[in-house]
């Protein structure tokens, strides 16, 4: 009996020792994968995501969770390389296949989801590939070449369809299928800037080329072609500065938009509704600056007149090319620059969408949006094609409106149904059954402040709302009764922010200057200084911002220099190091419902997301140059974030990737990995091979 017990004990010791060895190995592998994910962020975004997900599956630590979030928020989603400079890119209508035409005469197809090439390049082109485009059904790929020919390829079997379309007087520069796919328009380099129309099924020309007399002597290249959504008109852009609109059926010129103007159009794109034309040129002379640079211009097609130019003050590189393309819904204009950067413009909001996308080391020659507008593919002279995710780069739907003056503050109640907003006119408005884009007010505005309401905060049970104003008072409101609470206002001077703590019993008040006070709300009295000897940085014109986490254990303090300090309320001590990155003072903050994410709105026009546990940034949701971010709040499920800007509007953003980053990442990559891919990204004998996304 003793021998059996001894053997059992020995076996248990060996088992535990082996188990500890396995856990130590997995922990080391997970750390290695996290580091690998960071290293691959730019060079191999797909691999970065796989490494982060594998680390999470092997050991779901806070560090692995941050790696997931960082990989998700990386706008670069894939990078493909070719042997030569990429002259043109195209995405199939279903977004599954990417085509890249290169200077060396080859065309490579890639499986977007699998992040891999589809066989060897398509060859047989005797010269540089200048343009590629998929047919509307995605079955045919048209390839335009420097030798003046156009070849049609069957995408599925990778075979040529018939003989090359020939007879063009010069190099093919641009291609476009009609919406029905029955007509192919071909723009080439000729002495008259002509456009040839082809019948796709019969592979024969539809009469003589569309042509008018060139606006300048010499050869003219048709650099871009765009059919209107109904297929009735075709827009062409020439190297002579011409932008012409053609009636397809009548084969006649309808308008010459840029005739006689100084804008050399290298690229042109027509909005999906056919009403707005965007053109890009890298050789525009600026009289005020007395220099030449790149510029983008917008034109009202129907009125044949220029509109306000996007990106005011931005000077794109001179004589390095400039490409433009609209998203399928016409809400975003993408601009590819000669320095390799990609700029995004919000057409509805009339503002830039964040900082430029960077990663290419040479000029962006071609761009195309996926059909859903969520992905942008870019081809560059550096020999690479990159895919970019645009999720989070623009507000969702239309802003909430209703205030007559600037919205200075907002807060969402714990029930997720009631939104409170404070206005510059001294009123507080409650909104019932708050929905994205809705405008359902709950009762009349709450009035009582004699000056701007700069802060609002709900109690955790949602029954009380605190509002702070420039009238040197903090007022409490009964939410259910939509009336003032039977309590005298708290009189304080130079108030900048308020926050209600757990149970609604603790009130934090921030001031213009360096001080913060905690008040016992029930006794209506200040407590002792909770932050002794803490040097919160500030500027004389900016106060601090405050936010409790949902558990009331952490108080975030935003300072005038853009830093954020986290304070352990129970331990009465600083938590970690200050969060830095904003260029100007912190205007507003909010914790996500689970307390894991902190949103920080700054007066530099940005909203920055932070992972609280690791105290590392997750990226920015840029508001643009409309003004300061005055208040931010998460939706009840943590998947949306609203921001109040000092232009009397609220922007709402999709941030659902922060709730379950593993599930969000699984939606973007294959649900399983081949053994070859696993061996490439994950060390041997580690983790749940082939089961990254159960």
Secondary structure, DSSP 4 states (H G I P E B T S, - for coil): -HHHHHHHHHHHHHHHHHHHHHHHHHHHHHHHHHHHHHHHHHH-HHHHHHHHHHHHHH---HHHHHHHHHHHH-SEEEEEE-SS-EEEEEE-TTSSEEEEEETTS-EEEEETTTTEE-SSPB---SS-EEEEEE-TTSSEEEEEETTS-EEEEETTTTEE-SS-B---SS-EEEEEE-TTSSEEEEEEEESS--EEEEETTTTEE-SSPB----SSSS-EEEEEEEE-TTSSEEEEEETTS-EEEEETTTTEEEEETTTT-S---SEEEE-TTSSEEEEEEEEEEETTTTEEEEEEEEEETTTTEE-PPSSTT--BPTTS-EEEEE-TTSSEEEEEETTS-EEEEETTTTEE-SSPB---SS-EEEEEE-TTSSEEEEEETTSEEEEEE-TTSS-SSSPB---SS-EEEEEE-TTSS-EEEEETTS-EEEESS--TT---B-SSPB---SS-EEEEEE-TTSSEEEEEETTTEEEEEETTTTEE-SSPPEE-SSEEEEEE-GGG-EEEEEEBSS-EEEEETTTTEE-S-SSTT------TT-B-EEEE-TTSSEEEEE-TTS-EEEEETTTTEE-SSPB---SS-EEEEEE-TTSSEEEEEETTSEEEEEETTTTEEEEEEE--SS--EEEEEE-TTSSEEEEEETTTEEEEEE-GGGTSHHHHHHTTS-SS--HHHHHHHS-TT-S-TT-S--
